[in-house]
């Protein structure tokens, strides 16, 4: 099956046009194919020999017989492939990373790097189980097993898994995963439409509830923790009829959001009433203005690149020190009340 199709007719420059913006130029035994995203792929006698990025960076594939022996970018070798026909051993060498990957046989791979040697051995059992064993240079070992038919994991070293339903491709709106080990530790995950429940090894339940969008990604609406019978709300969010976040609260912090007709955030009100107002130039934020709860505007003095702390200077030459978290929640650390 071909990845693309081109027409038999070519234009005045000898270029064949294809579907979805693909184009091909044939010169002798060399075929150059260009995608709609401006990537170019060069074939010679049916073999891929070069890939050219939209930034005009070229990666060349060097062959030894029918097999790629080297992948090169300009004078830099990215990958070397060395094979031994009699033994079937294949070495993949990454010179820049100083890593060598050796496939000794179909089920055994050895990775050599500066930190030591890691062995990966694959085995196929008669009881519908596949196993992957990993032995690292520091002596640690890890063994994975999974069901050949469903692809579901059944064990991870000391952990044993139970997954329902068993068919990994038909989880649909509901799935339950349990795992336990010989130390008596248990964990579970339960997924249903709009909710995820995780019970940790201490028996504490963490419940995440989502606003389900049939045509797009679901949005986190609430996070709760149940411990010793107490139910605590860690996070809560509210959305408008368009699915836009209008209010979010996490512990003692609460933020509210307002939008324009284009769905862009034009106002953020955080803890202690600190407000950010935005203006846009198309899709780009043109300006941000900061206001105190009493409506006094604040001008930004400086930000520290090593912290999330800001020092803001009011129009009346007072100062306000705040910190900003990743959700644009402003927490007032201190200010001079004599000038505010």
Number of C-alpha atoms within 10 A of each C-alpha: 3 4 4 12 14 15 12 8 11 15 8 7 7 12 18 19 20 18 12 10 11 19 21 22 17 16 11 8 9 16 17 18 23 19 17 11 10 15 16 21 19 20 17 15 10 10 14 18 18 19 20 16 13 11 8 11 11 16 19 18 18 17 15 10 7 7 12 17 16 19 20 16 15 11 6 11 16 17 20 17 20 16 15 10 8 6 9 11 15 17 18 18 21 18 13 10 11 10 18 20 19 20 19 15 12 11 12 15 20 19 19 17 15 9 10 11 17 19 18 18 16 17 14 13 11 7 8 11 18 19 20 17 17 17 16 16 14 10 8 9 14 13 17 19 23 18 18 15 12 14 15 20 20 19 19 18 13 13 18 17 18 16 19 15 16 18 13 16 10 12 15 11 10 15 18 17 16 17 19 17 15 9 8 7 13 17 19 19 18 17 17 14 14 17 19 18 19 19 18 14 14 10 15 15 20 20 21 20 19 18 18 16 11 7 6 7 10 15 17 18 19 20 20 17 20 15 13 9 8 7 13 13 15 16 19 18 20 16 15 9 6 7 13 16 20 16 18 20 19 15 10 8 14 20 23 19 19 16 15 11 6 8 10 18 20 16 19 23 22 24 18 15 20 22 26 21 15 17 16 14 8 9 8 9 13 10 10 15 14 20 17 16 12 9 11 12 18 22 16 15 12 11 12 9 8 6 9 12 18 19 18 20 18 20 13 11 12 15 21 22 15 18 15 15 10 7 11 15 25 25 18 16 11 11 16 10 9 7 12 15
